[in-house]
Amino acid sequence: MTDTLTINSEIALAKAQKQLADLWRENKYLEVDIRRKAKQRTLTQNRALHLFCEWLAETLNDAGYDMRRTLKADVDLPWTQSAVKEHLWRPIQKAMTEKHSTTEITTVEPTAIHEVLSRHLGQKLGVTCPPWPKRDQEAA
């Protein structure tokens, strides 16, 4: 018999503890596999990601780094929010988390990805990356 217990609250924890105790008393033997799973990023974090990508696009454009100068010599395109997300954010995200979609990242991963991207742009291009957006910030 295989049971899956999802513990995502104090109430669920208490129920799982009771269920484990009951199973133990019944069988006197249990094997328990535990998988740790962080929460998926929130909708607020998703909005922050898109706002950050927009700000970074403006920062790179203002610094004179079009996509051609930053990525490939034969393409002359200004940065956009979606280009930042696809060509800068996502490759770092995939390298760090092995997750392709931003919908798969956890609540703690955006901060780590932002730190790596900021460090990279500072070291390679001398560009100061915009800070991660605060909850109440919106596009200019």
Secondary structure, 3 states (H helix, E strand, C coil): CCCCCCCCCHHHHHHHHHHHHHHHHHHCCCCCCCCCCCCECCHHHHHHHHHHHHHHHHHHHHCCCCHHHHCCCCCCCCCCHHHHHHHHHHHHHHHHHCCCCHHHCECCHHHHHHHHHHHHHHHHHCCCCCCCCCCCCCCC
